[in-house]
Amino acid sequence: MGKADVIIVGGGVMGSSTAYSLRKNGFEGRIIVFEKDPTYKYCSTALSAGGIRQIYSTSVNIRLSRFSLKVYEKFAEKMAIDGVRAEIDFKQRGYLFLATDKTLPALQKQLIMQNHYGVPSEIVSNADLKSIIPELNTDDLAGGLYCKEDGYLDPYSVMQAYRKNAQLLGVEYLSEEVATILTEQGRTTGVRLVNGTTYSAPIIVNCAGAWGAELSEKIGLPLPLAPLKRQIYLFNTTEKLVKPLPLTIDPTGVYFRHEGDQIVCGFSEDVKPGIDFRWRRSSFDPLWPILAHRVPNFESLKLESGWAGLYNYNTADQNAIIGEHPLLNGYFVALGFSGHGMQQAPGVGLGLAELICNGKYETLDLTPLRVGRFAERDLVIEDAIV
Ligand SMILES: NCCCC(=O)O
């Protein structure tokens, strides 16, 4: 039997940010991260669209995302190894929610809370929209909510930088799959791997993403989570846009941004919950007219490729579930990010590390995202879920 002080299940961005932050917070014990797929082929981090925004409607999401964005701004230098910067291609080209007459008042309300926490978001007019995206069709719009500090980055590079830095600090990564968490008298005692080996540890952190719900359910602690397929498309336009795009969200929910010279776009389709990575070209058909209506240059687009990833979707309130489980000592979770995990990973890792090392949050209060909120009927109602 192996022995550790902390076991983290899942080595994606959440698990790796947590492992790294534990070390940075002075945790000296043995930390093992079990990652079943070291190629990260199906990991939600690697398949994410990489949008980084602070424009949310709830205090906890705004604070957590703002903290994380500030980390990303200095990430390349801070995570450099042997003088080699950890480039993450963070392009602060802004985030833009386009609004109709109907949706603008809700965005105006969000703005007050965002500005209160120092987020430099602003309500922009149709004329402003034209200066941000000169080709935009604003005929049916009433303006938008824009934050120029926001943008997009390369999620895989962020995850790898956390992983490499954690390893340099002595965190062990083992390419094994955890079959179940072991418990005894109301506390965690370790994990059993699919290969039959057991590892003991007083603290287990479930960062298993889309597979995290199943792991929790096996020990009788179901969480309101479901994996949902999300497809992303990459296309070319013959007529290039004159300016780089912010990550732009159409009132229909279709979003798009530049990826080099190409455009990445996505949409949260209505799908049945389940593990499904099949990318279908035909799913793009309904998006094309929406894109062509919004930016006439997209009329003649050429769909090049795409991929499908999974949201670890919180079916109760579409927000992260973070912290120690109230019914099992030593069992911590960071799950349910519902498509906004990349925007929060640095803050989540730090928060969990503080909670594990010191028994409380110090830098950022993430209590609103606690596991117990479902039983307490104290949900976090967030209006800005894409
Ligand atoms: N979740 C896809 C990217 C858009 C957003 O949530 O900001």
The ligand as an SDF file (V2000), in Angstrom:
LIG
                    3D

  7  6  0  0  0  0  0  0  0  0999 V2000
  -17.9510   28.5580  -21.7430 N   0  0  0  0  0  0  0  0  0  0  0  0
  -17.5830   28.8800  -23.0770 C   0  0  0  0  0  0  0  0  0  0  0  0
  -16.9090   30.2290  -23.1810 C   0  0  0  0  0  0  0  0  0  0  0  0
  -17.7800   31.3550  -22.9790 C   0  0  0  0  0  0  0  0  0  0  0  0
  -17.8820   31.7820  -21.5160 C   0  0  0  0  0  0  0  0  0  0  0  0
  -18.4760   31.0970  -20.6740 O   0  0  0  0  0  0  0  0  0  0  0  0
  -17.3680   32.8360  -21.1770 O   0  0  0  0  0  0  0  0  0  0  0  0
  1  2  1  0
  2  3  1  0
  3  4  1  0
  4  5  1  0
  5  6  2  0
  5  7  1  0
M  END
$$$$
